[in-house]
Amino acid sequence: MDMLSGSEITQAGLADWRKLAQGLHARYLVDDFGTGARFVAAVGEAGDALGHHPSAALGTGHVDLKLVSADAVYRDDQGNEQVVEWVTRKDVDLARRISEIAVEHGLAAAPASVSVVELGLDTAGSATVAPVWAALLTGDAASQGHGSPSDEIRDATGRVPNLWFGDVEDDTARQRFHVEVYVAPEVAEQRLAAAVAAGGTVVDDSDAPWVTVVADQDGNTGALCVAQAPATQD
């Protein structure tokens, strides 16, 4: 199934969900574990009916869900196809159904609270170093390039953050590792202001609001990322 563009995902109007990194993410607030478990069970039944399922994490006071398709089709400018992990129509369809189930269970969504962290490593030889990181992070060589046209390391079980590689010519750069923090678009400005108030400095906002690079007092940098605009409400 074809991967969806950012505009297609936004136009779907998924009020409960936010596109962060590769997938759709939602958080639903629950009063207790039993309520969360019953909600997850209902979501599982809906997934059975559609032949597609989210990943789920049941925590104190919330249920976190992620939807992504492992068989999304990416086409480059030459028309070449590659299977990647990305959002497809079946994710959108299931997201809508899950939102309906949440209403049926009397649960409220907290879309502004979702977040994803990824790691980045600047290197001139990702193909050389990626196997080391695949082994160290996941213990599985197949995690190199999993669901990606690059050497990016992605753990299929979601135990560790994704590790992507930034191409550089100079391998003597002071900082080689970076952190990317994906947040919902409606909280990005507040998150950035908080980092600056804590002593951080904006060092690159040329791609803002999608990517804003912030440095701490020691010069270590991280990126605050927004994947796309929120769904509009009529």
Sequence and secondary structure as in RCSB ss.txt:
>XXXX:A:sequence
MDMLSGSEITQAGLADWRKLAQGLHARYLVDDFGTGARFVAAVGEAGDALGHHPSAALGTGHVDLKLVSADAVYR
DDQGNEQVVEWVTRKDVDLARRISEIAVEHGLAAAPASVSVVELGLDTAGSATVAPVWAALLTGDAASQGHGSPS
DEIRDATGRVPNLWFGDVEDDTARQRFHVEVYVAPEVAEQRLAAAVAAGGTVVDDSDAPWVTVVADQDGNTGALC
VAQAPATQD
>XXXX:A:secstr
 BB  HHHHHHTT TT EEETTEEEEEEE SSHHHHHHHHHHHHHHHHHHT   EEEEETTEEEEEE EEEEEEE
 TT  EEEEEE BHHHHHHHHHHHHHHHHTT EE GGG EEEEEEEEES HHHHHHHHHHHHHS GGGBTTTSSS
S B  TT  S  EEEEE S TT S  EEEEEEE HHHHHHHHHHHHHTT EEEEEEETTTEEEEE TTS EEEEE
  S      
